[in-house]
């Protein structure tokens, strides 16, 4: 009877879990972190559509003996390229799902859905908003430089810096190419800070603007014709992708999704991109990205540095947008509310809603949402361009 229980115990994953004291502590620490992420996603509702599958992917990757994911199939010590035959022969379930990340498929499909759901009308009506979206990329390049000083390689620094763009798919696309070993930490940091926008941004908005500036009421945006809406995604694709070809996977699919929507002749495709396709890809992306966060790689000093640098990048991006908003306030003699500059980070539409909320507290009759959506959607384009620049230089 005793041998039966002994054999049963040996057949479970428990011997692997408690194989070494250090390994057991690391795994248990990961379970605590995973539990916190579950709490944030389910109870606090912080980006639950992505944080929940990411958390569960982390759980699956940290189950001893499950053998669902093997990072060594994708990162070879000798620097050799990915061999699909190795994945087919030796991979687990999550290895196959991770191919969508490794090959850059999921981020582009996410941008297809985002484009179909995004209204670029405020940006078309007020092209100056593009400058605010560009100014909000300041944190991306500042964090890149900071990461270099902290000892990260240029490829790793670029992946960390892109967190400042507040765009999860963009961060994933850059990281899977330049620093795949950091993917779990960077993805979790990016989506966590996106969820914390209502907490992070308001203090900077109040610190860097005056009560008078926050109370500015902006004039109504001009009407935008259908012709302009249709031409916009085509022109943006041509201009951006000719200047920064490496941004084509993101910008191209973003604008394709938008064209499906505004053209009025592909409603079925637009709705599929917004709903079914977006939901399926979100599940696959979240689970496979979470699977990269195993205890050995995640519980390390570089992870803490990434979290700190990511927060710094996000804050500096917010500051960059606000300061340029103040410049535009001065140049236009008080016609632009500088709060909309904070929406230049590409977390659509949450950053625009925060600008609306803060502005309305100062002036209840103030409605900044549509004005803030201009810089907000410009930030999506800006972060994709920043990603293209990093990929062009370091890929």
Secondary structure, 3 states (H helix, E strand, C coil): CHHHHHHHHHHCCHHHHCCCHHHHHHHHHHHHHHHHHHHHHHCCCCCHHHHHHHHHHHHHHCCCCCCCCCHHHCCCCCCCCCCHHHHHHHCCHHHHHHHHHHCCHHHHHHHHHHHHHCCCHHHHHCCCHHHHHHHCCHHHHHHHHHHHHCCCCHHHHHHHHHHHHCCHHHHHHHHHHHCHHHHHHHHHHHHHHHHCHHHHHHHHHHHHCCHHHHCCCCCCCCCCCHHHHHHHHHHHHHHHHHHCHHHHHHHHHHHHHHHHHHCCCCHHHHHHHHCHHHHHHHHHHHHHHHCCCCHHHHCCHHHHHHHHHHHHHHHHHHHHHHHHHHHHHHHCCCCCCHHHHHHHCCCCCHHHHHHHHHHHHHCCCCCCHHHHHHHHHHHHHHHHHHHHHHHHHHC
